[in-house]
Amino acid sequence: MMQRYPDIEIYLAQASLPALNCWLEQTMDAPPLSPAGRGQWKTQGTYQGQRIPVLLVEKAAEGFASLWFDSGETPWITDQDCAQQAAEQLAVEVRCSLGGWHPGDDPDRFWQVLPDGREGPIEWPDSGR
């Protein structure tokens, strides 16, 4: 069995706040995201009795927002599980890490999930901005 990630982070292309709020409410009974500083939004959901802090950072990477669930008790075991559900529910491209990072791993390799269900590894170099 795969080990549960200590937190979950995915990258969303064109994330609509109303759609995101709806998905977070359905998935973890979270109230709507509220402003938390410049280009940042947060809320807190609950899943199986566990509180899950959620942070959305707009423009975290070129053309993508970061959605971070700061808990190991999310509805998903891995970032890929979350990315697959988000792509399907939000109808947007989603990217995430390929797995736990280890020294020597290529930092530019990510997993891409498209709204039509296609997915696979991609090169996503950091633009350095």
DSSP file with accessible surface (Angstrom, degrees, kcal/mol):
  #  RESIDUE AA STRUCTURE BP1 BP2  ACC     N-H-->O    O-->H-N    N-H-->O    O-->H-N    TCO  KAPPA ALPHA  PHI   PSI    X-CA   Y-CA   Z-CA
    1    1 A M              0   0  225      0, 0.0     2,-0.2     0, 0.0     0, 0.0   0.000 360.0 360.0 360.0 140.8    0.0    0.0    0.0
    2    2 A M        -     0   0  117      1,-0.1     2,-0.2    76,-0.0    76,-0.0  -0.462 360.0-112.2 -72.7 141.5    1.2    3.5   -0.9
    3    3 A Q        -     0   0  170     -2,-0.2     2,-0.2     1,-0.1    -1,-0.1  -0.525  33.2-110.8 -75.5 137.4    2.3    5.7    2.0
    4    4 A R        -     0   0   92     -2,-0.2    74,-0.2     1,-0.1    73,-0.1  -0.456  32.7-116.4 -67.8 135.3    0.0    8.7    2.7
    5    5 A Y        -     0   0   41     72,-3.0    -1,-0.1    -2,-0.2     3,-0.1  -0.444  14.0-129.6 -71.3 146.4    1.7   12.1    1.9
    6    6 A P  S    S-     0   0  107      0, 0.0     2,-0.3     0, 0.0    67,-0.2   0.709  90.3  -1.9 -71.6 -19.1    2.2   14.4    4.9
    7    7 A D  S    S-     0   0   53     65,-0.2     2,-0.4    63,-0.1    63,-0.2  -0.945  73.1-126.0-157.9 169.3    0.5   17.2    2.9
    8    8 A I  E     +A   69   0A   0     61,-2.1    61,-3.3    -2,-0.3     2,-0.4  -0.990  22.8 177.2-127.5 132.2   -0.9   17.6   -0.6
    9    9 A E  E     +A   68   0A  60     -2,-0.4    88,-0.5    59,-0.2     2,-0.3  -0.992   4.1 170.5-136.8 130.2    0.0   20.3   -3.2
   10   10 A I  E     -A   67   0A   0     57,-2.3    57,-3.1    -2,-0.4     2,-0.5  -0.900  26.5-132.0-129.7 161.8   -1.3   20.7   -6.7
   11   11 A Y  E     -AB  66  95A  42     84,-3.2    84,-2.5    -2,-0.3     2,-0.4  -0.975  21.7-158.7-118.9 125.9   -1.0   23.4   -9.3
   12   12 A L  E     -AB  65  94A   0     53,-2.9    53,-2.7    -2,-0.5     3,-0.4  -0.885  10.3-142.6-110.0 133.4   -4.2   24.6  -11.1
   13   13 A A  E    S-A   64   0A   5     80,-2.4    51,-0.2    -2,-0.4    80,-0.1  -0.765  85.7  -8.7 -86.8 133.4   -4.4   26.3  -14.5
   14   14 A Q  S    S-     0   0  162     49,-0.6     2,-0.6    -2,-0.4    -1,-0.2   0.904  81.5-165.4  47.3  58.3   -7.2   29.0  -14.5
   15   15 A A        -     0   0   35     -3,-0.4     2,-0.5     4,-0.0    -1,-0.2  -0.649   8.4-147.3 -77.2 120.4   -8.7   28.1  -11.2
   16   16 A S     >  -     0   0   59     -2,-0.6     4,-2.8    74,-0.2     5,-0.2  -0.773   7.2-142.4 -86.5 126.6  -12.1   29.8  -10.8
   17   17 A L  H  > S+     0   0   43     -2,-0.5     4,-3.2     1,-0.2     5,-0.3   0.919  99.0  51.1 -58.8 -44.7  -12.8   30.7   -7.2
   18   18 A P  H  > S+     0   0   99      0, 0.0     4,-2.1     0, 0.0    -1,-0.2   0.937 114.2  44.0 -59.7 -42.3  -16.6   29.8   -7.3
   19   19 A A  H  > S+     0   0   41      2,-0.2     4,-2.4     1,-0.2    -2,-0.2   0.916 115.2  49.0 -67.2 -41.0  -15.8   26.4   -8.8
   20   20 A L  H  X S+     0   0    1     -4,-2.8     4,-2.8     1,-0.2     5,-0.2   0.928 110.5  50.2 -64.3 -44.1  -12.9   25.8   -6.3
   21   21 A N  H  X S+     0   0   32     -4,-3.2     4,-2.3    -5,-0.2    -1,-0.2   0.904 110.5  50.4 -60.5 -40.9  -15.1   26.8   -3.4
   22   22 A C  H  X S+     0   0   57     -4,-2.1     4,-2.5    -5,-0.3    -2,-0.2   0.937 112.1  46.8 -62.6 -46.5  -17.8   24.4   -4.5
   23   23 A W  H  X S+     0   0    4     -4,-2.4     4,-2.8     1,-0.2     5,-0.2   0.924 113.0  48.8 -63.2 -44.0  -15.3   21.5   -4.8
   24   24 A L  H  X S+     0   0    1     -4,-2.8     4,-2.6     1,-0.2     6,-1.2   0.889 111.5  50.1 -65.4 -36.5  -13.8   22.3   -1.4
   25   25 A E  H  X S+     0   0  115     -4,-2.3     4,-1.7     4,-0.3    -2,-0.2   0.939 115.1  42.7 -65.7 -45.9  -17.2   22.4    0.2
   26   26 A Q  H  < S+     0   0  131     -4,-2.5    -2,-0.2    -5,-0.2    -1,-0.2   0.885 120.6  42.2 -66.3 -38.8  -18.3   19.1   -1.3
   27   27 A T  H  < S+     0   0   24     -4,-2.8    -2,-0.2    -5,-0.2    -3,-0.2   0.867 138.3   2.0 -80.3 -39.0  -14.9   17.4   -0.6
   28   28 A M  H  < S-     0   0    2     -4,-2.6    18,-3.4    -5,-0.2    -3,-0.2   0.076  93.1-108.1-144.2  29.2  -14.1   18.6    2.9
   29   29 A D     <  +     0   0  119     -4,-1.7    -4,-0.3    16,-0.2    -3,-0.1   0.844  60.8 167.0  49.2  40.6  -17.0   20.8    4.1
   30   30 A A        -     0   0    4     -6,-1.2    15,-0.2    -9,-0.2    -1,-0.2  -0.702  35.4-125.8 -89.9 137.8  -14.8   23.9    3.7
   31   31 A P        -     0   0   75      0, 0.0    13,-0.1     0, 0.0     3,-0.1  -0.304  53.4 -67.6 -67.8 166.4  -16.3   27.4    3.9
   32   32 A P        -     0   0   91      0, 0.0    12,-0.1     0, 0.0    10,-0.1  -0.174  59.9 -95.4 -56.6 148.5  -15.4   29.7    0.9
   33   33 A L        -     0   0   11    -16,-0.2    10,-0.2    -3,-0.1   -12,-0.1  -0.377  44.0-157.3 -60.8 139.0  -11.8   30.8    0.5
   34   34 A S  E     -C   42   0A  61      8,-2.5     8,-2.5    -3,-0.1    -1,-0.0  -0.911  28.5 -85.9-122.0 152.5  -11.2   34.2    2.0
   35   35 A P  E     +C   41   0A  98      0, 0.0     6,-0.3     0, 0.0     3,-0.1  -0.250  41.0 174.5 -57.7 138.9   -8.4   36.7    1.2
   36   36 A A        -     0   0   30      4,-2.9     2,-0.2     1,-0.7     5,-0.2  -0.167  61.3 -52.3-137.1  36.1   -5.2   36.1    3.1
   37   37 A G  S >  S-     0   0   53      3,-0.3     3,-2.1     2,-0.0    -1,-0.7  -0.542  99.6 -14.5 115.2 177.8   -2.9   38.7    1.7
   38   38 A R  T 3  S-     0   0  247      1,-0.3     3,-0.1    -2,-0.2    20,-0.0  -0.321 133.1 -14.8 -60.9 113.3   -1.8   39.6   -1.8
   39   39 A G  T 3  S+     0   0   25     -2,-0.3    19,-3.1     1,-0.2     2,-0.4   0.679 113.0 113.6  70.0  16.3   -2.8   36.9   -4.2
   40   40 A Q  E <   - D   0  57A  77     -3,-2.1    -4,-2.9    17,-0.2     2,-0.3  -0.957  39.6-179.6-125.2 145.0   -3.5   34.4   -1.4
   41   41 A W  E     -CD  35  56A  55     15,-2.5    15,-3.2    -2,-0.4     2,-0.3  -0.979   6.5-175.7-136.7 146.3   -6.7   32.8   -0.2
   42   42 A K  E     +CD  34  55A 118     -8,-2.5    -8,-2.5    -2,-0.3     2,-0.3  -0.980  12.3 159.1-146.0 161.0   -7.3   30.4    2.7
   43   43 A T  E     - D   0  54A  18     11,-1.9    11,-2.8    -2,-0.3     2,-0.4  -0.896  31.1-121.3-155.9-178.4   -9.9   28.3    4.3
   44   44 A Q  E     - D   0  53A  74     -2,-0.3     2,-0.2     9,-0.2     7,-0.0  -0.969  25.0-171.7-140.6 122.8  -10.1   25.3    6.6
   45   45 A G  E     - D   0  52A   0      7,-2.7     7,-3.1    -2,-0.4     2,-0.4  -0.472  14.8-134.4-102.2 178.9  -11.9   22.1    5.8
   46   46 A T  E     + D   0  51A  63    -18,-3.4     2,-0.4     5,-0.2     5,-0.2  -1.000  18.5 178.8-136.0 134.2  -12.7   19.0    7.8
   47   47 A Y  E >  S- D   0  50A  65      3,-2.4     3,-2.2    -2,-0.4   -19,-0.1  -0.971  74.9 -18.0-138.7 122.0  -12.3   15.4    6.6
   48   48 A Q  T 3  S-     0   0  153     -2,-0.4     3,-0.1     1,-0.3    -1,-0.1   0.888 129.2 -51.0  48.7  44.8  -13.2   12.5    8.9
   49   49 A G  T 3  S+     0   0   65      1,-0.2     2,-0.4     0, 0.0    -1,-0.3   0.411 113.5 119.4  80.7  -3.1  -13.1   14.7   11.9
   50   50 A Q  E <   -D   47   0A  95     -3,-2.2    -3,-2.4    23,-0.2     2,-0.3  -0.817  63.1-127.1 -99.7 136.1   -9.6   16.2   11.1
   51   51 A R  E     -D   46   0A 169     -2,-0.4    -5,-0.2    -5,-0.2    22,-0.2  -0.617  23.4-164.2 -79.3 136.5   -9.1   19.9   10.4
   52   52 A I  E     -D   45   0A   0     -7,-3.1    -7,-2.7    -2,-0.3     2,-0.2  -0.917   9.6-147.1-128.4 104.1   -7.4   20.6    7.1
   53   53 A P  E     -D   44   0A  49      0, 0.0    17,-2.4     0, 0.0     2,-0.4  -0.498  18.2-161.0 -66.6 136.4   -5.9   24.1    6.5
   54   54 A V  E     -DE  43  69A   4    -11,-2.8   -11,-1.9    15,-0.2     2,-0.4  -0.984   9.3-173.8-124.9 131.9   -6.1   25.1    2.8
   55   55 A L  E     -DE  42  68A  42     13,-2.5    13,-3.1    -2,-0.4     2,-0.5  -0.995   6.3-166.0-128.9 128.1   -4.0   27.7    1.1
   56   56 A L  E     -DE  41  67A   5    -15,-3.2   -15,-2.5    -2,-0.4     2,-0.6  -0.963   4.8-169.4-110.3 125.6   -4.4   29.0   -2.5
   57   57 A V  E >   -DE  40  66A  36      9,-2.6     9,-2.5    -2,-0.5     3,-0.8  -0.964  15.7-142.3-116.8 111.9   -1.6   31.1   -3.9
   58   58 A E  E 3  S+     0   0A  79    -19,-3.1     7,-0.2    -2,-0.6     6,-0.0  -0.416  82.7  11.2 -68.0 148.7   -2.4   32.7   -7.3
   59   59 A K  E 3  S+     0   0A 186      1,-0.1    -1,-0.2    -2,-0.1     6,-0.2   0.864  76.2 149.3  52.8  41.0    0.4   32.9   -9.8
   60   60 A A  E <  S+     0   0A  49      4,-1.1     2,-0.3    -3,-0.8     5,-0.2   0.828  74.9   9.0 -71.1 -31.6    2.6   30.5   -7.8
   61   61 A A  E >  S- E   0  64A  30      3,-2.0     3,-3.0    65,-0.0    -1,-0.2  -0.938 114.4 -59.1-142.2 162.8    4.2   29.2  -11.1
   62   62 A E  T 3  S-     0   0  113     -2,-0.3     3,-0.1     1,-0.3    -2,-0.1  -0.194 122.8 -13.5 -51.5 108.9    3.9   30.5  -14.6
   63   63 A G  T 3  S+     0   0   64      1,-0.2   -49,-0.6    -2,-0.1     2,-0.4   0.550 120.6  97.7  78.5   6.8    0.1   30.3  -15.4
   64   64 A F  E <   -AE  13  61A  17     -3,-3.0    -3,-2.0   -51,-0.2    -4,-1.1  -0.972  59.4-145.9-134.0 145.0   -0.7   28.2  -12.4
   65   65 A A  E     -A   12   0A  11    -53,-2.7   -53,-2.9    -2,-0.4     2,-0.4  -0.811  23.7-127.5-101.5 146.2   -2.0   28.7   -8.9
   66   66 A S  E     -AE  11  57A   6     -9,-2.5    -9,-2.6    -2,-0.3     2,-0.5  -0.812  17.7-166.0 -94.1 133.0   -0.8   26.5   -6.0
   67   67 A L  E     -AE  10  56A   0    -57,-3.1   -57,-2.3    -2,-0.4     2,-0.5  -0.978  12.5-172.6-119.6 115.5   -3.4   24.7   -3.9
   68   68 A W  E     -AE   9  55A  71    -13,-3.1   -13,-2.5    -2,-0.5     2,-0.7  -0.937  17.8-163.3-119.1 127.9   -1.9   23.4   -0.7
   69   69 A F  E     -AE   8  54A   0    -61,-3.3   -61,-2.1    -2,-0.5     2,-1.9  -0.940  13.8-153.9-106.8 108.0   -3.6   21.1    1.9
   70   70 A D        +     0   0   79    -17,-2.4     2,-0.3    -2,-0.7   -63,-0.1  -0.433  62.1  77.7 -87.1  64.7   -1.5   21.3    5.0
   71   71 A S        -     0   0   17     -2,-1.9     3,-0.3   -19,-0.1   -63,-0.1  -0.963  67.4-141.2-164.9 149.5   -2.5   18.0    6.5
   72   72 A G  S    S+     0   0   19     -2,-0.3   -65,-0.2     1,-0.2   -20,-0.1   0.337  95.9  74.2 -91.9   4.4   -1.8   14.3    6.1
   73   73 A E        +     0   0   88    -67,-0.2   -23,-0.2   -22,-0.2    -1,-0.2  -0.168  67.3 130.6-111.7  37.8   -5.4   13.5    6.8
   74   74 A T  S    S-     0   0    1      2,-0.3   -46,-0.0    -3,-0.3   -27,-0.0  -0.345  75.3-102.1 -82.6 171.9   -6.9   14.7    3.4
   75   75 A P  S    S+     0   0   32      0, 0.0     2,-0.4     0, 0.0    -1,-0.1   0.597 104.4  69.5 -67.9  -8.8   -9.3   12.6    1.2
   76   76 A W        -     0   0   13      1,-0.1    -2,-0.3   -71,-0.1   -71,-0.1  -0.880  64.5-155.7-116.7 145.1   -6.3   11.8   -1.0
   77   77 A I  S    S+     0   0   49     -2,-0.4   -72,-3.0   -73,-0.1     2,-0.3   0.889  81.9  17.8 -80.9 -39.1   -3.3    9.6   -0.3
   78   78 A T  S  > S-     0   0    4    -74,-0.2     4,-1.7     1,-0.1     5,-0.2  -0.838  79.0-108.0-130.2 167.1   -1.0   11.3   -2.9
   79   79 A D  H  > S+     0   0   13     -2,-0.3     4,-2.9     1,-0.2     5,-0.2   0.872 119.4  57.1 -58.7 -39.2   -0.7   14.5   -4.9
   80   80 A Q  H  > S+     0   0   49      2,-0.2     4,-2.5     1,-0.2    -1,-0.2   0.898 102.8  53.2 -63.2 -38.9   -1.6   12.6   -8.0
   81   81 A D  H  > S+     0   0   59      1,-0.2     4,-1.8     2,-0.2    -1,-0.2   0.929 112.9  44.2 -60.2 -44.6   -4.9   11.3   -6.4
   82   82 A C  H  X S+     0   0    0     -4,-1.7     4,-2.9     2,-0.2     5,-0.2   0.921 111.8  53.1 -66.2 -43.4   -5.9   14.9   -5.7
   83   83 A A  H  X S+     0   0    0     -4,-2.9     4,-2.6     1,-0.2     5,-0.2   0.899 107.8  51.4 -60.2 -40.9   -4.8   16.1   -9.1
   84   84 A Q  H  X S+     0   0   67     -4,-2.5     4,-1.8     2,-0.2    -1,-0.2   0.936 113.5  43.2 -63.7 -45.3   -6.9   13.5  -10.8
   85   85 A Q  H  X S+     0   0   62     -4,-1.8     4,-3.0    -5,-0.2     5,-0.3   0.923 114.4  50.5 -67.4 -41.9  -10.0   14.5   -8.9
   86   86 A A  H  X S+     0   0    0     -4,-2.9     4,-2.9     2,-0.2     5,-0.3   0.922 109.4  50.4 -63.5 -43.9   -9.4   18.3   -9.3
   87   87 A A  H  X S+     0   0    2     -4,-2.6     4,-1.2    -5,-0.2     5,-0.5   0.922 115.9  43.1 -60.8 -41.3   -8.9   18.0  -13.0
   88   88 A E  H  < S+     0   0  145     -4,-1.8    -2,-0.2    -5,-0.2    -1,-0.2   0.944 120.4  39.3 -70.0 -47.5  -12.2   16.1  -13.4
   89   89 A Q  H  < S+     0   0   92     -4,-3.0    -2,-0.2     1,-0.2    -3,-0.2   0.840 126.2  34.2 -74.0 -35.3  -14.2   18.2  -11.0
   90   90 A L  H  < S-     0   0   24     -4,-2.9    -1,-0.2    -5,-0.3    -3,-0.2   0.524  96.0-134.1 -99.5  -9.3  -12.9   21.6  -12.0
   91   91 A A     <  +     0   0   71     -4,-1.2     2,-0.3    -5,-0.3    -3,-0.2   0.906  65.3 116.6  55.4  45.2  -12.3   20.9  -15.7
   92   92 A V  S    S-     0   0   16     -5,-0.5     2,-0.2    -6,-0.3    -1,-0.2  -0.936  74.8 -92.4-134.0 161.5   -8.8   22.4  -15.7
   93   93 A E        -     0   0   41     -2,-0.3   -80,-2.4    21,-0.1     2,-0.4  -0.538  44.7-167.1 -70.6 137.7   -5.3   21.2  -16.3
   94   94 A V  E     -BF  12 113A   0     19,-2.7    19,-3.1    -2,-0.2     2,-0.3  -0.985   7.3-169.6-129.9 141.0   -3.6   20.2  -13.0
   95   95 A R  E     +BF  11 112A  37    -84,-2.5   -84,-3.2    -2,-0.4     2,-0.3  -0.929  11.3 162.8-126.8 153.9    0.0   19.5  -12.3
   96   96 A C  E     - F   0 111A   0     15,-1.9    15,-3.3    -2,-0.3   -86,-0.1  -0.957  43.9 -71.9-156.2 173.1    1.7   18.0   -9.2
   97   97 A S  E     - F   0 110A  35    -88,-0.5    13,-0.2    -2,-0.3     3,-0.1  -0.279  39.5-122.8 -67.4 158.4    5.0   16.4   -8.1
   98   98 A L  S    S-     0   0   67     11,-0.6     2,-0.3     1,-0.2    -1,-0.1   0.652  74.9 -62.6 -75.3 -17.2    5.7   12.9   -9.3
   99   99 A G  S    S-     0   0   19     12,-0.0    -1,-0.2   -20,-0.0     2,-0.0  -0.974  91.6 -14.5 161.6-166.1    6.1   11.7   -5.8
  100  100 A G  S    S-     0   0   47     -2,-0.3     2,-0.3    -3,-0.1    -2,-0.0  -0.368  72.4-120.4 -61.8 139.2    8.2   12.3   -2.7
  101  101 A W        -     0   0  161      4,-0.0    -1,-0.1    -2,-0.0    -4,-0.0  -0.653  31.7-177.1 -88.4 138.9   11.3   14.2   -3.6
  102  102 A H    >   -     0   0  121     -2,-0.3     3,-2.5     0, 0.0     0, 0.0  -0.966  40.7 -84.9-130.0 149.2   14.7   12.7   -2.9
  103  103 A P  T 3  S+     0   0  117      0, 0.0     3,-0.1     0, 0.0     0, 0.0  -0.247 118.4  30.4 -51.9 134.7   18.2   14.2   -3.5
  104  104 A G  T 3  S+     0   0   82      1,-0.4     2,-0.1    -3,-0.0    -3,-0.0   0.195  89.0 128.5  97.7 -16.1   19.2   13.6   -7.1
  105  105 A D  S <  S-     0   0   67     -3,-2.5    -1,-0.4     1,-0.1    -4,-0.0  -0.414  71.4-104.0 -70.1 151.3   15.7   13.7   -8.4
  106  106 A D    >   -     0   0   76      1,-0.2     3,-1.4    -3,-0.1    -1,-0.1  -0.656  26.5-157.1 -76.4 115.1   15.0   16.0  -11.4
  107  107 A P  T 3  S+     0   0   84      0, 0.0    -1,-0.2     0, 0.0    -2,-0.0   0.634  88.1  61.0 -71.2 -10.9   13.2   19.0   -9.9
  108  108 A D  T 3  S+     0   0   50     17,-0.1    16,-3.8    15,-0.0     2,-0.5   0.402  79.8 100.3 -95.6   1.7   11.6   19.9  -13.3
  109  109 A R  E <   + G   0 123A  91     -3,-1.4   -11,-0.6    14,-0.2     2,-0.3  -0.795  48.1 162.7 -92.4 125.7    9.7   16.6  -13.7
  110  110 A F  E     -FG  97 122A  35     12,-2.5    12,-2.9    -2,-0.5     2,-0.5  -0.841  38.7-111.9-134.1 169.0    6.0   16.8  -12.8
  111  111 A W  E     -FG  96 121A  46    -15,-3.3   -15,-1.9    -2,-0.3     2,-0.4  -0.904  29.6-157.8-104.8 132.3    2.8   14.9  -13.4
  112  112 A Q  E     -FG  95 120A  42      8,-2.6     8,-1.9    -2,-0.5     2,-0.5  -0.936   8.4-171.4-114.6 132.2    0.1   16.5  -15.6
  113  113 A V  E     -FG  94 119A   3    -19,-3.1   -19,-2.7    -2,-0.4     6,-0.2  -0.993  11.1-156.0-122.6 124.0   -3.6   15.7  -15.6
  114  114 A L    >   -     0   0   31      4,-3.1     3,-2.4    -2,-0.5   -21,-0.1  -0.654  29.3-111.8 -97.5 155.2   -5.8   17.1  -18.3
  115  115 A P  T 3  S+     0   0   65      0, 0.0   -24,-0.1     0, 0.0    -1,-0.1   0.778 115.9  61.0 -57.5 -25.4   -9.5   17.7  -18.0
  116  116 A D  T 3  S-     0   0  102      2,-0.1     3,-0.1     1,-0.1   -28,-0.0   0.413 122.7-102.9 -84.0   4.2  -10.2   14.9  -20.6
  117  117 A G  S <  S+     0   0   49     -3,-2.4     2,-0.1     1,-0.3    -1,-0.1   0.271  78.1 134.3  97.6 -13.2   -8.5   12.4  -18.3
  118  118 A R        +     0   0  158     -5,-0.1    -4,-3.1     2,-0.0    -1,-0.3  -0.476  29.1 166.9 -69.3 144.2   -5.2   12.1  -20.1
  119  119 A E  E     +G  113   0A  80     -6,-0.2    -6,-0.2    -2,-0.1    -8,-0.0  -0.989   8.2 129.4-155.0 159.2   -2.2   12.2  -17.8
  120  120 A G  E     -G  112   0A  14     -8,-1.9    -8,-2.6    -2,-0.3     2,-0.1  -0.934  54.8 -56.0 169.3 173.0    1.5   11.6  -17.7
  121  121 A P  E     +G  111   0A  65      0, 0.0     2,-0.3     0, 0.0   -10,-0.2  -0.406  51.2 179.7 -72.3 146.6    4.9   12.9  -16.7
  122  122 A I  E     -G  110   0A  30    -12,-2.9   -12,-2.5    -2,-0.1     2,-0.5  -0.940  32.9-112.6-138.7 162.1    6.1   16.3  -18.2
  123  123 A E  E     +G  109   0A 101     -2,-0.3   -14,-0.2   -14,-0.2   -15,-0.0  -0.878  35.1 172.9 -92.0 128.3    9.1   18.6  -18.0
  124  124 A W        -     0   0   35    -16,-3.8     3,-0.1    -2,-0.5   -15,-0.0  -0.673  15.5-160.8-137.2  78.4    8.1   21.8  -16.2
  125  125 A P        -     0   0   81      0, 0.0     2,-0.4     0, 0.0   -17,-0.1  -0.312  25.3-110.6 -64.9 143.6   11.2   23.9  -15.7
  126  126 A D        -     0   0  130      1,-0.1   -65,-0.0     2,-0.1   -18,-0.0  -0.605  18.5-147.3 -71.5 125.4   11.1   26.7  -13.1
  127  127 A S        -     0   0   59     -2,-0.4    -1,-0.1     2,-0.1   -66,-0.0   0.613  32.0-125.0 -73.1 -10.4   11.2   30.0  -14.9
  128  128 A G              0   0   65      1,-0.3    -1,-0.1     0, 0.0    -2,-0.1   0.588 360.0 360.0  80.7   8.0   13.2   31.5  -11.9
  129  129 A R              0   0  231      0, 0.0    -1,-0.3     0, 0.0    -2,-0.1  -0.623 360.0 360.0 -87.5 360.0   10.7   34.3  -11.4
